[in-house]
Amino acid sequence: MNYFKTLGLTAALLMGTSGMAFAQAKTIAGGSEVDMVLLPKFLGILVFDQANEGAQEAHAELANPGDLLFQGPTPENSVAGQIEIVTTAATNGVGAVMISNNAGDQITPAAEAAQAAGAKVVTWDSPIPSGAGEDIFVAQVDFGSIGVVMADMALSITGGSGQFAVLSATPDAANQNAWIEAMKAALAADAKYAGLELVDVVYGDDQAEVSYNRALALVDSYPDLKLIMAPTTVGIQAAAKAMQDEGLCDTVKTSGLGLPSEMVSYTLNGCAPEFALWDFRDLGYLTYYTAYGLATGQLTGEIGETFTAGRMGDFTVEADPGREGAKRILMGPFTVYNAENVEAAAK
């Protein structure tokens, strides 16, 4: 598993090196008044609360006298709710809207209207698939690398062969869809995965009860299932609990993307031997620095532009390899957790 951590660190070092080739990193000066909105997919998810903590840290650090609002819809009304919040933000004249998009390209008209009203639109965690209406995407890690990590965790946990299924968030979640496609591409690209069979992709709507029931339905539908791969913190915890409650952890394992504090017990008891994630506080912090720099005119958002994001160091705007014409800032790295390191990370 150290291999993946090394990959992430190497990518971060390469990113820093490429940034130095363009120009000296710009320093973001604080003190300007900008009203900003941080919009998660919906409220009530711990990782999004952590992203807000990071954004609030940056807000205080940059001494922005404007408002930082943490607003989100309910899980049941996520798509329409996100569109409504972006529309309202534009009407209220905010300087920046920071979106973890759960509405696919449906959010594009509202995002474009926000841009037309003078707001900078920065996506984080989950971008706008087409890139339309978006100034920059702050990517937690390279999406292709997530696919490889999930494929390798599936290989490790199953012993190299067997059936597994994916329990995702929502059908419109651009990040989830990209990760799943990256995993499929990894499976098809290397003969070492030939023994793995992806039998289904289902959606738990990022709601605990729905995800729990979808996990049990997978087991009923596929008696030979060996693994549920859930690239969502809600889904992985719900699936692990379902397998634990039904006494199935010895035969059906759980993996994916999870929060150490929520997964520690399932990892130690063998229900979820391995999973991965990045730091959402850092993601919120970097997103705020990016949006604030754009909204105050200190950043142009042009490819090759390098800036210093406070305690996190230097980052460079680059073309998004997964979305033609779109731009991203790559955070990285992520960590694979197992019984050896999950307890320390959960504290």
Residue, then its C-alpha position, 0 to 999 in steps of 0.5 A: m500500500n505504500y506504493f500508492k502513497t508514493l504515487g500521490l507524493t510523486a505527483a505532488l512533487l511533480m506538480g510543484t516542479s512544473g509550477m516552478a517552471f512557469a513563474q514564481a508562485k503568487t502570494i494571495a493577500g488577505g483583507s479584501e471583502v468577498d461574500m462566498v458560498l461553500l455548497p456541498k452535495f447536501l448537508g449532514i455528511l461528515v466529510f463535507d462538514q470537514a471541508n467547511e472547517g478547512a474553508q473557515e480556517a482559510h476565511a479567518e486566515l485571509a481576514n475576509p470581512g465578508d460572509l462565508l456561508f455553508q449552504g446545502p440542500t437536503p439529500e432528497n432534493s439535492v439536484a434541484g436544491q443545488i441549482e436553487i442555491v447557486t441561482t440565489a447566490a448569483t442574485n445576491g451578488v456573491g463573489a464566489v460559489m464553491i460547488s461539490n456538484n451533485a447535479g451533473d450538467q443540469i447545474t450548468p445554466a445556474a453556474e453560467a448565470a452566476q458567472a454572468a453576475g460576476a461570481k467565480v464558480v469553483t468546483w471541488d470534490s465533484p466537477i461539472p462534467s462538461g466544464a461549462g459554467e466552471d472557472i476551475f475544479v479543485a481536484q482532491v486527487d487525480f481521478g484516474s489514479i482513484g480507479v487504479v487504487m480501487a482496482d488494486m484494493a479489489l484485487s488484494i481483498t478478493g485474492g485476485s479473483g471473484q465477483f464484486a459490485v459497486l455501491s455508488a452515490t447518485p447517478d448524477a455524481a460526476n466524481q463517482n461516475a469518473w472514478i467508476e469509469a477509471m476503475k473499469a478502464a484499469l480492469a480492462a487494461d491489465a491482465k492481472y485483473a482478469g480474474l475479477e468480475l464486476v457484476d453490477v453498479v448500484y446507487g444508494d443516493d448517499q443516504a445511509e438507510v438506502s445504501y444499507n438496503r442496496a448492499l443487502a440487495l446485492v448480496d441477495s442478487y449475487p450469491d457468489l459476491k466477494l466484495i462491495m466497492a463503495p467510492t462514497t463515505v456514506g456507502i462504504q460505512a453502510a455496506a460494512k454495517a450491513m455485512q456486519d449485521e448479517g454476519l457476512c463479513d467473512t464472505v463479503k468484504t467492503s472497500g472503497l473511499g471512507l473516513p478513518s473515524e467512521m471505518v476503524s471498527y470495520t477495518l479492525n474486525g475484517c469487514a473492510p480490510e482496506f479503503a482509501l481517502w484524502d483530507f477533506r479539511d485540506l480540500g476545503y482550505l485549498t478550494y477557499y484559497t483558489a476561489y478567494g484569489l479568483a474573486t479578488g482578481q489576484l488570480t487569473g485562472e490561466i493554465g500555468e499560473t502558480f500560487t501559494a495556498g497558505r499552509m498547503g504550499d504551492f499549486t498550479v492551474e493545469a488542463d484537466p486531462g479528463r475534461e477537454g477544455a476544463k481546468r483543474i488544480l490537483m491537491g493530492p495525495f490520498t492514503v490507503y488505510n488498513a489495520e496497520n494505520v487506521e487507528a492512528a488516522a481515526k484519532 
